[in-house]
Amino acid sequence: MMTETSNPLAILLTEIRACRICEAHLPLGPRPVLIADADAPILIAGQAPGTKVHASGIPWDDPSGDRLRDWLGVDKKTFYNPKNFAIVPQGFCYPGKQKSGGDAPPRPECAKTWHPKLIPELKNVRLTLAVGQYAHKYYLSSTRKKTLTETVAGFREYAPSILPLPHPSWRVQGWMKKNDWYEKDVIPYLKQQVQELVECS
């Protein structure tokens, strides 16, 4: 039986949660927030925690998370079961605010330092949900389109391994009204894929 001390993923997660490489740039200090289990078939690749998630230490523990769970068609119990979902944002800590008022981009040191070590340990992932433009850039690289809208609209080009999604913040409501195909085409496809994988997990 593998113990935590002999489990590479458990050791890595301990190192990540003790990470301080961005400390000087974090207005609320470091608090890496993620969930990762080697058995999870779905990887939720988001952007970075907001202030509510920083306070609770629970990923997607905010209105954006409620909207994301609605898109996925799952309840909190299913969502937070690490055997269903690995939740690994581009930046593990709250990055602060931009001058424009929105959250700052994820700190680049985070993905550069930890993702090449962490993602290969998630050996059972069959679907990666790339949530938001920063995740699109990281996971789709040169295959992403000129705009987020075009990238999400071309979701079938990335199937079945990756599904690009917009970020489910309050701002997405106006975007969804302008792009009604998202609710008609993408969300039903997303729910179907999630349900199949969660049932098999």
SULNORGI-V536298 format. One record per pair of residues at least 12 apart in sequence whose C-alpha atoms are under 7 Angstrom apart, sorted by the first residue. I is the first residue (numbers start at 0). J is the second residue. If there is no record, write none. Layout:
BEGIN
I/J
I/J
END
This chain:
BEGIN
8/120
15/31
16/31
25/93
25/94
25/95
26/95
29/92
30/53
30/92
31/91
31/92
32/56
32/57
32/58
32/91
32/92
33/58
33/86
33/87
33/91
34/81
34/85
34/86
34/87
35/81
35/85
35/86
36/81
36/82
36/85
36/121
37/120
37/121
37/122
37/123
38/82
38/123
39/81
39/82
39/83
39/84
39/85
39/123
39/124
40/83
40/84
40/123
40/124
40/125
40/126
40/196
40/200
41/83
41/84
41/85
41/124
41/125
41/126
41/127
42/84
42/85
42/86
42/124
42/126
42/127
42/128
43/84
43/85
43/86
43/87
43/127
43/128
43/129
44/86
44/87
44/88
44/89
44/127
44/128
44/129
44/130
44/134
45/87
45/88
45/89
45/129
45/130
45/131
45/134
46/88
46/89
46/90
46/105
46/131
46/133
46/134
47/88
47/89
47/90
47/91
47/92
47/93
47/105
48/91
48/92
48/93
49/93
50/93
53/93
63/167
63/168
66/167
67/167
70/186
70/190
71/189
71/190
71/193
72/190
82/200
83/197
83/200
89/105
89/109
89/110
89/134
90/105
90/106
90/109
90/110
91/109
94/106
125/160
126/159
126/160
126/161
127/160
127/161
127/162
128/161
128/162
128/163
128/164
129/161
129/162
129/163
129/164
130/163
130/164
130/165
130/166
131/164
131/165
131/166
132/147
135/163
150/163
151/163
151/164
END
